Amino acid sequence: MVEAILRDQKRIFPCCVWLQGEYGLKDVYLGAPVVLGRKGVERIIELKLNADEMELLNASAKAVKEVMEVLDKMNSVTA
C-alpha cells in the first residue's frame, strides 16, 4: 500500500474507508475497494451489488454504527 502511494501507482486495494454516499451509505467506515495513489485514497470503487449483497452490506453498516454508538457512550462516561 505504501509503495502504491509513494510511486503513485493507482493500484486497487481493499481498504476501510469513510463512505459519503457510496453504496447509498453515509457517515460510516466500511471496507471497500479503492484506488491508491500519491494522494492516498484517490477513488472509492462502487461494485454492482445484487439485492442480497446490498442487504448484507447494510447490515454491516448498521452493526458498525451500533458499535460506534456504544463506544461513544463509554467515552462520555469516562470523560
N, C-alpha and C positions, 0 to 999 in steps of 0.2 A: 504494500500500500504506500509506504513511504517513497519507494522508488517511482511509483506511478505519479506521485505528486511532484517529487523533485525533478523528474525528467519530463513532466507534462505529457504523460503517455496516453491520457484519455482512455484508460482501461476501465473495464466494468468489474465491480466488486459488490458483494452483498454487505451492506452496512446498516447500522442503526441510525436512522435519520429523523429529523423533526418534520413531520408531514404538515403541510399547509394547503390542503385541498386535494392532494394526490389521493387516488383511490376513494375520493369522497370523504376523506378523514382530515381532521384539523386538530392542531394542538396536542399531538401525541408523537412520541418517539416509537418507531417500529422498524423492523428490518425490511429493507427494500434494495433492489439493485440500483447502483449509482455509477456514474461516470466520474472517475477521479483524475484530476489534472492539477496544474500548478495552483489553482485557486481552491484546492480541496475538492469538496463535492461540487461538481460543475452542473450536474443534472441528475434528477431522480427519474429512473425509467419506470413508467407505469406499464406493467404487463396486463394483457387482457385476461381477466379472471372470469370464470363461469360463476353462476349463482351460488353454488356450494362453496367455492373458494372465497367469494366475497363474504359469505356468511361467517366462515372461519376467520377471515381477516378482521371483520367487525367484532367478533367475539374476542379476539386477541387484543384489539384496541381497547375494548371495554375493560378487560382484565388489567391491562397496563394502567389505565386511568384509575381504576379502583385501588390498585396497589399504591399509586402515587398519592391518592387522597388519604390513605391510611398513614403513609409516611409524612405527609404534610401535617396531619393532626398530631403525630408523635413529635414533630419538630416544634409545634406551637405549645405543646405541653411542657417540653424540656427547656424552652427558651425563657 
